[in-house]
Amino acid sequence: MSTFTNGYRNTIKIEMNRSDKNRFKHFNFLVKFDLLFLDLLPKIWRQI
């Protein structure tokens, strides 16, 4: 799990360093995904 999280955080850093017009769209998507993931993780964890 930690490997996935570290790779994911690095992706956010890369997106923050991008200078194209879509940067904020990408970042908003990542934030939504992050919130969704944090919401789903406990539910998935309980089912295992």
N, C-alpha and C positions, 0 to 999 in steps of 0.2 A: 504493500500500500504506500509506503514512504517513497518508493521509487517513482510511482505514478505522480504523487504529490510534488516531488522535486522537479520532475519533468514539466509538470503543469505550471509551476511557479516560474520556471525558466521561460516557458512560452509567454507568460504574461510580461516578463521583462523584455523579451524580444518585441512583443507587440507595442510596448510602451516606447521602444526605441525607434519604431517605424515612423517615417515622416510622410507617408502617403495620406490621401484624403480619406481612406477607409479605416484609418487607425482607430477612430473612436467607435465605429461600428463593430470592429473586431473586439475591442476592449469591452464594449457593452455586452456583446455575446458571451465573452469569457466570464464576466461578472454574473450574468444570468445563469450560465452553466455552473459556476461555482456555487451559487445559492441553491440551485436545483440539486446539485450533487450533495451538498451538506444536508439538504432536506431528505434526500432519498437514502443516504448512507445508513442512518439508524434503522430504517425500515428494512433495508436489505440485510443488515447485520442481524436483525431479529429472526429473519427467515432462515438463516444458515443454521 
